[in-house]
Amino acid sequence: MAMNRRDAIKSFALMMGGAMVGANVILTGCSPEDQIVGLEFTPDQIAFLDEIGEAIIPTTDTPGAKAAGIGEFMVMMVKDTYNGDQQTVFISGLNQLRKDFKDANGKDFMNASTDERTAFLNEMNKKAKESENGDPKVIGMLKDLTVLGYFTSEIGATQQLRFVEAPGRYDGCMDYKKGDRVFAL
């Protein structure tokens, strides 16, 4: 029997110790009561999220985050699991990211090369790590959502990880060879 995506996300959130934004909803199953009413994302915004996800987990010998539909996943998670404050931080952070990228590079994020996008996101991540309060917070949200969405997707679980639908027996002392893929949840 295949594990459905919701169960995989719960397992992943438990494994992370509930440290990601929105984890309380995943673990308890209760949506926050103070969400933004009528929050919608345009196809352009979803495409923007796809490109950010692709910069975080690019296509190599396996498909990247964009192939896994990461933009749609992020939208679903923000709408279903984030409270109103988190949703506001996410949306304003995306708008600021787009503006800052254009100011720094003289062009829109969507028209930039992969190298320019990656360098910009790496710089944002560096600033967030050096900041006392973790600003810009949106980069952490984007990374969490990309990793969670990718590795719980069919593409991530079957092509990036070693997926065994019915593993059979437990073997706690399996040999690991450098370069082997880890197992999917």
C-alpha positions in Angstrom: 0.0 0.0 0.0 1.4 3.4 -1.0 1.7 6.1 1.6 -0.4 9.1 0.7 1.2 12.6 0.6 -0.5 13.8 3.8 0.9 10.9 5.8 4.3 11.5 4.4 4.2 15.2 5.3 3.2 14.3 8.9 6.1 11.8 9.1 8.5 14.4 7.8 7.2 17.1 10.2 7.6 14.7 13.1 11.1 13.8 12.0 12.0 17.5 12.0 10.5 17.9 15.5 7.8 20.2 14.3 10.3 23.0 13.7 8.9 24.3 10.5 6.3 27.0 10.1 2.8 25.5 10.0 3.9 22.2 11.7 1.3 22.6 14.4 -1.4 22.2 11.7 0.2 19.2 10.2 0.6 17.5 13.5 -2.8 18.3 15.0 -4.9 18.4 11.8 -6.6 21.7 12.9 -6.3 24.8 10.7 -5.5 28.1 12.3 -8.5 30.2 13.0 -6.9 33.5 12.1 -6.0 33.0 8.5 -6.4 35.6 5.7 -9.9 35.2 4.2 -9.9 34.8 0.4 -6.2 34.4 0.0 -5.4 33.5 -3.6 -2.3 33.2 -5.7 -2.1 34.1 -9.4 -0.6 31.7 -12.0 2.3 34.2 -12.2 2.9 34.0 -8.5 2.8 30.2 -8.7 5.3 30.3 -11.6 7.5 32.6 -9.4 7.4 30.1 -6.6 8.3 27.3 -9.0 11.4 29.2 -10.1 12.4 29.9 -6.5 12.0 26.2 -5.7 14.0 25.2 -8.8 16.9 27.5 -7.7 16.8 25.8 -4.3 16.6 22.2 -5.6 17.7 22.4 -9.3 17.3 19.7 -12.0 20.4 17.6 -12.1 20.4 13.9 -13.1 17.0 13.8 -11.3 14.1 16.3 -11.8 14.2 19.4 -9.7 11.6 21.1 -7.5 9.8 22.7 -10.5 9.0 19.3 -12.0 7.5 18.3 -8.7 5.0 21.2 -8.8 6.6 23.0 -5.9 4.7 26.2 -6.5 1.3 24.6 -6.1 2.5 22.8 -3.0 3.8 26.0 -1.4 0.4 27.7 -2.2 -1.5 24.8 -0.6 0.7 24.9 2.5 0.6 28.6 3.0 -3.2 28.7 2.5 -3.9 25.6 4.7 -1.3 25.6 7.4 -0.1 29.2 8.0 -1.8 31.6 10.3 -2.6 35.1 9.3 0.7 36.6 10.5 2.7 33.9 8.8 0.7 34.3 5.6 1.4 38.1 5.7 5.1 37.5 6.3 5.2 35.1 3.4 3.4 37.3 0.9 5.2 40.5 1.9 8.5 38.6 1.9 7.9 37.4 -1.7 7.0 40.9 -2.8 10.2 42.2 -1.2 12.3 39.4 -2.7 11.0 40.3 -6.2 11.7 44.1 -5.6 15.1 43.5 -4.1 16.2 41.2 -6.9 15.2 43.8 -9.5 17.0 46.6 -7.6 20.1 44.5 -7.3 20.2 43.0 -10.8 18.3 45.4 -13.0 15.9 42.8 -14.2 13.0 40.7 -13.0 13.7 37.4 -11.2 11.8 35.5 -13.9 14.1 36.9 -16.6 17.3 36.1 -14.8 19.7 33.2 -15.2 19.8 30.3 -12.8 23.2 31.5 -11.5 21.9 35.0 -10.8 18.8 33.6 -9.0 20.9 31.1 -6.9 23.5 33.8 -6.0 20.7 36.2 -4.8 18.9 33.5 -2.8 22.2 32.4 -1.2 22.9 36.0 -0.2 19.4 36.3 1.3 20.1 33.1 3.2 23.4 34.4 4.5 21.8 37.6 5.7 19.1 35.6 7.5 21.6 33.5 9.3 23.6 36.6 10.3 20.6 38.5 11.5 19.6 38.2 15.2 15.9 37.8 14.4 16.3 35.7 11.2 15.3 38.5 8.7 14.4 37.9 6.0 12.1 35.2 7.4 10.7 34.3 4.0 13.9 32.6 2.9 13.5 30.1 5.7 9.9 29.5 4.8 10.8 29.0 1.1 13.5 26.5 2.0 11.3 24.6 4.4 8.5 24.4 1.9 10.7 23.4 -1.0 12.4 20.6 0.9 9.2 19.3 2.4 7.3 19.5 -0.9 10.0 18.0 -3.0 10.9 15.1 -0.8 7.3 14.2 -0.2 6.4 14.4 -3.9 6.3 11.3 -6.1 9.3 12.6 -8.0 11.4 13.4 -4.9 10.5 10.1 -3.2 11.0 7.8 -6.1 13.7 9.5 -8.2 15.8 11.3 -5.7 15.4 9.0 -2.7 15.4 5.2 -2.7 11.7 4.3 -2.4 10.6 0.9 -1.2 6.8 0.7 -1.1 6.7 -2.3 1.2 10.2 -2.5 2.8 9.5 -5.9 4.4 11.8 -6.2 7.5 13.6 -3.7 9.6 17.4 -3.6 9.2 18.9 -1.0 11.6 22.5 -1.8 10.5 22.4 -1.5 6.7 25.6 -0.6 5.1 25.8 2.8 3.5 28.1 3.4 0.6 29.1 7.0 -0.1 26.9 8.3 -2.9 23.9 6.0 -2.1 20.6 7.7 -1.9 18.8 7.7 1.4 15.4 6.0 1.8 12.1 7.8 1.4 9.7 7.9 4.3 
